[in-house]
Amino acid sequence: MLTHTPTLVSSGAAMSISKRAPLPPGTQIEFCVDLAEVVHDAGGDLRMTVKHDGMLDKWYWSFEGEECRVVSLPKE
């Protein structure tokens, strides 16, 4: 089981704001035992498009204090 956390990139002059780097399409993620495949991810706090239970959906990386977790990265 992979427990990789996406790389954080800093922005802003004071570098006080951190944003999550985007995940590549095909990455498998988990949120509260629900598994999904990343279709499109802009990174940061923006919503990502995932395929969950065979349907496209929009997920946030973090919701109500819980964060998604990377299960596996796509094979190149």
C-alpha positions in Angstrom: 0.0 0.0 0.0 1.5 3.3 -1.1 1.2 6.2 1.4 2.7 8.9 -0.8 1.6 12.4 -0.1 1.7 14.8 -3.1 4.5 17.3 -3.1 3.6 20.7 -1.8 4.7 23.8 -3.8 5.0 27.2 -2.3 3.6 30.4 -3.8 3.5 34.0 -2.7 6.3 36.4 -1.8 6.4 35.3 1.8 6.0 31.7 0.9 3.4 31.4 3.6 0.8 29.8 1.3 1.3 26.2 0.2 -0.5 24.3 -2.5 -0.6 20.7 -3.3 1.0 19.7 -6.6 -1.4 18.1 -9.2 -1.6 14.4 -9.4 -1.2 12.7 -12.8 -4.3 11.1 -14.5 -4.6 7.5 -13.5 -3.5 8.0 -9.9 -5.6 5.9 -7.5 -6.7 7.7 -4.4 -8.8 6.9 -1.4 -11.1 9.1 0.8 -12.7 7.5 3.9 -12.5 4.0 2.3 -13.9 5.2 -1.0 -11.5 4.5 -3.9 -11.3 6.7 -7.1 -9.1 7.3 -10.1 -7.9 10.8 -10.9 -9.1 12.0 -14.3 -7.9 15.7 -14.0 -6.3 17.5 -11.1 -5.2 21.1 -11.0 -3.6 20.7 -7.6 -3.9 23.1 -4.6 -7.3 23.5 -3.0 -9.2 23.2 -6.3 -11.6 20.3 -7.0 -10.3 17.3 -9.0 -12.2 15.2 -11.4 -12.3 11.5 -10.4 -13.9 8.3 -11.6 -15.7 6.8 -8.7 -18.0 3.8 -9.0 -17.8 4.1 -12.8 -19.1 7.7 -12.8 -17.2 11.0 -13.0 -17.3 13.1 -9.9 -15.7 16.2 -8.3 -13.7 15.7 -5.1 -11.7 18.1 -2.9 -8.4 16.8 -1.6 -9.5 17.8 1.9 -13.0 17.8 3.2 -14.3 18.3 6.7 -10.9 17.7 8.2 -10.2 14.5 6.3 -7.7 14.3 3.4 -7.5 12.0 0.4 -4.6 9.5 0.3 -2.7 8.3 -2.7 -3.0 4.5 -3.1 -1.0 4.1 -6.3 0.6 6.2 -9.0 0.0 5.3 -12.7 2.6 3.2 -14.4 4.5 5.0 -17.1 
